[in-house]
Amino acid sequence: DAGITQSPRHKVTETGTPVTLRCHQTENHRYMYWYRQDPGHGLRLIHYSYGVKDTDKGEVSDGYSVSRSKTEDFLLTLESATSSQTSVYFCAISEFPSGSYEQYFGPGTRLTVT
Amino acid sequence: AQRVTQPEKLLSVFKGAPVELKCNYSYSGSPELFWYVQYSRQRLQLLLRHISRESIKGFTADLNKGETSFHLKKPFAQEEDSAMYYCAGQGNAGGTSYGKLTFGQGTILTVHP
Protein backbone atom coordinates (compact mmCIF):
# COMPACT_ATOMS: atom_id res chain seq x y z
CA ASP A 1 0.00 0.00 0.00
CA ALA A 2 1.12 3.51 -0.73
CA GLY A 3 2.02 5.42 2.39
CA ILE A 4 -1.38 6.86 3.14
CA THR A 5 -3.04 6.81 6.53
CA GLN A 6 -6.30 8.26 7.74
CA SER A 7 -7.37 9.15 11.25
CA PRO A 8 -9.59 8.42 12.97
CA ARG A 9 -10.66 5.18 11.30
CA HIS A 10 -14.06 5.24 12.98
CA LYS A 11 -15.98 8.07 14.56
CA VAL A 12 -19.44 8.58 15.95
CA THR A 13 -20.49 12.15 16.53
CA GLU A 14 -23.64 14.11 17.21
CA THR A 15 -25.48 16.38 14.83
CA GLY A 16 -24.20 19.93 14.94
CA THR A 17 -20.68 19.16 16.15
CA PRO A 18 -17.57 19.94 14.09
CA VAL A 19 -15.48 17.00 12.94
CA THR A 20 -12.01 16.91 11.39
CA LEU A 21 -10.62 13.97 9.48
CA ARG A 22 -6.94 13.70 8.74
CA CYS A 23 -5.13 12.25 5.76
CA HIS A 24 -1.39 11.77 5.98
CA GLN A 25 0.93 10.67 3.18
CA THR A 26 4.61 9.81 3.08
CA GLU A 27 4.93 9.78 -0.74
CA ASN A 28 5.49 13.50 -1.19
CA HIS A 29 2.79 13.64 -3.86
CA ARG A 30 1.48 17.04 -4.77
CA TYR A 31 -2.17 16.14 -5.43
CA MET A 32 -4.57 14.92 -2.75
CA TYR A 33 -8.30 14.25 -2.78
CA TRP A 34 -11.19 13.62 -0.39
CA TYR A 35 -14.08 11.40 -1.45
CA ARG A 36 -17.19 10.10 0.20
CA GLN A 37 -18.55 6.67 -0.58
CA ASP A 38 -22.28 6.02 -0.40
CA PRO A 39 -24.39 3.13 -1.71
CA GLY A 40 -25.82 3.92 -5.12
CA HIS A 41 -23.55 6.94 -5.58
CA GLY A 42 -20.14 5.38 -5.80
CA LEU A 43 -17.28 7.68 -4.95
CA ARG A 44 -17.90 11.40 -5.09
CA LEU A 45 -15.21 14.03 -4.89
CA ILE A 46 -15.59 16.48 -2.01
CA HIS A 47 -12.46 18.63 -2.26
CA TYR A 48 -9.00 18.34 -3.71
CA SER A 49 -5.62 19.95 -3.33
CA TYR A 50 -2.97 20.63 -5.93
CA GLY A 51 -0.35 21.95 -3.56
CA VAL A 52 0.23 23.44 -0.15
CA LYS A 53 -2.54 25.92 0.54
CA ASP A 54 -4.01 25.24 -2.92
CA THR A 55 -7.42 23.63 -2.70
CA ASP A 56 -10.64 23.60 -4.66
CA LYS A 57 -14.17 22.22 -4.49
CA GLY A 58 -15.35 18.93 -5.88
CA GLU A 59 -18.88 17.92 -6.78
CA VAL A 60 -20.24 17.57 -3.20
CA SER A 61 -18.42 20.25 -1.23
CA ASP A 62 -21.34 21.87 0.64
CA GLY A 63 -20.87 21.52 4.39
CA TYR A 64 -17.18 20.62 4.08
CA SER A 65 -13.97 22.58 4.20
CA VAL A 66 -10.35 21.52 3.79
CA SER A 67 -6.91 22.73 4.64
CA ARG A 68 -3.41 21.80 3.56
CA SER A 69 -0.66 23.52 5.46
CA LYS A 70 2.05 21.01 4.47
CA THR A 71 2.53 18.53 1.69
CA GLU A 72 1.90 15.44 3.77
CA ASP A 73 -1.35 16.41 5.49
CA PHE A 74 -4.80 17.12 4.06
CA LEU A 75 -7.56 17.84 6.56
CA LEU A 76 -11.29 17.56 5.93
CA THR A 77 -13.61 19.42 8.29
CA LEU A 78 -17.33 19.01 8.65
CA GLU A 79 -18.23 22.38 10.03
CA SER A 80 -21.51 21.26 11.64
CA ALA A 81 -22.12 17.58 11.09
CA THR A 82 -25.48 16.41 9.79
CA SER A 83 -26.93 12.93 9.45
CA SER A 84 -26.59 13.17 5.66
CA GLN A 85 -22.83 13.26 6.16
CA THR A 86 -22.83 9.77 7.62
CA SER A 87 -20.57 8.02 5.14
CA VAL A 88 -17.22 6.41 4.53
CA TYR A 89 -14.57 8.96 3.66
CA PHE A 90 -11.54 8.11 1.56
CA CYS A 91 -8.45 10.14 0.95
CA ALA A 92 -6.39 9.61 -2.19
CA ILE A 93 -3.13 10.86 -3.62
CA SER A 94 -1.81 11.09 -7.14
CA GLU A 95 1.51 11.49 -8.88
CA PHE A 96 -0.20 13.74 -11.40
CA PRO A 97 0.99 15.67 -13.32
CA SER A 98 4.36 13.94 -13.32
CA GLY A 99 2.65 10.53 -13.49
CA SER A 100 -0.62 9.14 -14.73
CA TYR A 101 -4.11 9.80 -13.42
CA GLU A 102 -3.87 6.75 -11.17
CA GLN A 103 -4.85 7.50 -7.58
CA TYR A 104 -3.81 5.65 -4.43
CA PHE A 105 -6.30 5.39 -1.61
CA GLY A 106 -6.17 5.47 2.14
CA PRO A 107 -7.97 2.90 4.33
CA GLY A 108 -11.04 5.08 4.87
CA THR A 109 -12.82 6.66 7.82
CA ARG A 110 -16.28 5.46 8.77
CA LEU A 111 -18.21 8.42 10.16
CA THR A 112 -21.61 8.12 11.80
CA VAL A 113 -23.56 11.26 12.68
CA THR A 114 -26.35 10.61 15.17
CA ALA B 1 -19.12 16.88 -18.10
CA GLN B 2 -17.25 13.62 -18.42
CA ARG B 3 -19.26 10.65 -17.24
CA VAL B 4 -18.58 7.06 -16.34
CA THR B 5 -21.56 4.74 -16.18
CA GLN B 6 -21.79 1.29 -14.68
CA PRO B 7 -25.29 0.07 -15.50
CA GLU B 8 -25.32 -2.87 -13.08
CA LYS B 9 -25.37 -2.25 -9.33
CA LEU B 10 -25.33 -5.98 -8.57
CA LEU B 11 -23.98 -8.94 -10.49
CA SER B 12 -24.13 -12.54 -9.35
CA VAL B 13 -22.43 -15.49 -11.00
CA PHE B 14 -21.42 -18.99 -10.00
CA LYS B 15 -17.84 -20.06 -9.52
CA GLY B 16 -16.25 -20.99 -12.84
CA ALA B 17 -18.68 -18.96 -14.92
CA PRO B 18 -17.53 -16.07 -17.11
CA VAL B 19 -18.13 -12.61 -15.78
CA GLU B 20 -18.35 -9.21 -17.48
CA LEU B 21 -18.72 -5.93 -15.62
CA LYS B 22 -19.87 -3.16 -17.90
CA CYS B 23 -18.51 0.37 -18.05
CA ASN B 24 -19.33 3.12 -20.52
CA TYR B 25 -17.73 6.51 -20.70
CA SER B 26 -18.44 9.82 -22.36
CA TYR B 27 -14.97 11.23 -22.97
CA SER B 28 -13.63 12.60 -26.18
CA GLY B 29 -10.16 11.92 -27.46
CA SER B 30 -8.06 9.31 -25.69
CA PRO B 31 -9.13 9.07 -22.05
CA GLU B 32 -7.24 7.32 -19.32
CA LEU B 33 -9.48 4.64 -17.82
CA PHE B 34 -9.11 2.40 -14.80
CA TRP B 35 -10.78 -0.39 -12.92
CA TYR B 36 -10.52 -0.30 -9.14
CA VAL B 37 -11.53 -3.10 -6.78
CA GLN B 38 -12.59 -2.86 -3.16
CA TYR B 39 -12.74 -6.04 -1.11
CA SER B 40 -14.95 -6.09 1.95
CA ARG B 41 -14.13 -3.13 4.22
CA GLN B 42 -10.76 -2.53 2.57
CA ARG B 43 -9.32 0.38 0.68
CA LEU B 44 -9.75 0.76 -3.05
CA GLN B 45 -6.90 -0.67 -5.04
CA LEU B 46 -6.08 -0.43 -8.70
CA LEU B 47 -6.96 -3.54 -10.67
CA LEU B 48 -6.30 -2.47 -14.27
CA ARG B 49 -5.44 0.54 -16.34
CA HIS B 50 -6.21 0.50 -20.03
CA ILE B 51 -2.83 1.86 -21.11
CA SER B 52 -0.94 -1.11 -19.67
CA ARG B 53 -3.04 -3.78 -21.44
CA GLU B 54 -2.20 -6.33 -18.80
CA SER B 55 -4.13 -9.12 -17.13
CA ILE B 56 -4.40 -8.97 -13.36
CA LYS B 57 -5.92 -11.85 -11.35
CA GLY B 58 -7.29 -13.18 -14.64
CA PHE B 59 -9.16 -9.95 -15.43
CA THR B 60 -8.79 -8.06 -18.68
CA ALA B 61 -10.40 -4.90 -19.99
CA ASP B 62 -10.36 -3.64 -23.54
CA LEU B 63 -11.02 -0.06 -24.53
CA ASN B 64 -13.58 0.07 -27.33
CA LYS B 65 -13.59 3.61 -28.65
CA GLY B 66 -16.40 2.92 -31.09
CA GLU B 67 -18.74 1.81 -28.33
CA THR B 68 -17.10 4.07 -25.70
CA SER B 69 -16.86 1.07 -23.42
CA PHE B 70 -14.26 -0.39 -21.08
CA HIS B 71 -15.83 -3.61 -19.88
CA LEU B 72 -14.03 -5.82 -17.35
CA LYS B 73 -13.96 -9.53 -18.12
CA LYS B 74 -12.82 -12.76 -16.56
CA PRO B 75 -13.39 -16.14 -18.17
CA PHE B 76 -13.71 -18.15 -14.96
CA ALA B 77 -14.89 -16.35 -11.82
CA GLN B 78 -13.59 -17.34 -8.40
CA GLU B 79 -15.22 -16.81 -5.01
CA GLU B 80 -12.38 -14.49 -3.99
CA ASP B 81 -13.40 -12.16 -6.83
CA SER B 82 -16.45 -11.12 -4.82
CA ALA B 83 -16.01 -7.39 -4.27
CA MET B 84 -17.10 -3.93 -5.32
CA TYR B 85 -15.70 -2.85 -8.67
CA TYR B 86 -15.42 0.73 -9.83
CA CYS B 87 -14.71 2.00 -13.28
CA ALA B 88 -13.01 5.41 -13.36
CA GLY B 89 -11.81 7.87 -15.93
CA GLN B 90 -9.91 11.13 -15.98
CA GLY B 91 -12.06 13.99 -14.81
CA ASN B 92 -11.55 16.39 -17.70
CA ALA B 93 -10.93 15.92 -21.39
CA GLY B 94 -8.31 18.61 -21.44
CA GLY B 95 -7.15 21.81 -19.85
CA THR B 96 -6.27 21.78 -16.18
CA SER B 97 -7.75 18.60 -14.78
CA TYR B 98 -5.78 18.45 -11.50
CA GLY B 99 -5.61 14.70 -11.94
CA LYS B 100 -9.25 14.28 -11.03
CA LEU B 101 -10.99 10.99 -11.67
CA THR B 102 -14.68 10.44 -12.25
CA PHE B 103 -15.99 7.19 -10.80
CA GLY B 104 -18.92 5.10 -11.85
CA GLN B 105 -21.52 4.07 -9.29
CA GLY B 106 -19.85 0.73 -8.73
CA THR B 107 -20.90 -2.88 -9.29
CA ILE B 108 -21.04 -5.40 -6.46
CA LEU B 109 -19.92 -8.76 -7.80
CA THR B 110 -20.89 -11.87 -5.89
CA VAL B 111 -19.45 -15.20 -6.92
CA HIS B 112 -21.40 -18.13 -5.50
CA PRO B 113 -19.76 -21.50 -4.81
Interface residues (C-beta under 8 A of the other chain):
Chain A: D1 Y31 Y33 Y35 G40 H41 G42 L43 R44 L45 Y48 Y50 D56 G58 F90 A92 S94 F96 P97 S100 Y101 E102 Q103 Y104 F105 G106 P107 G108
Chain B: Q6 K9 E32 F34 Q42 R43 L44 Q45 L46 R49 I51 Y86 A88 Q90 G91 S97 Y98 G99 K100 L101 F103 G104 Q105 G106
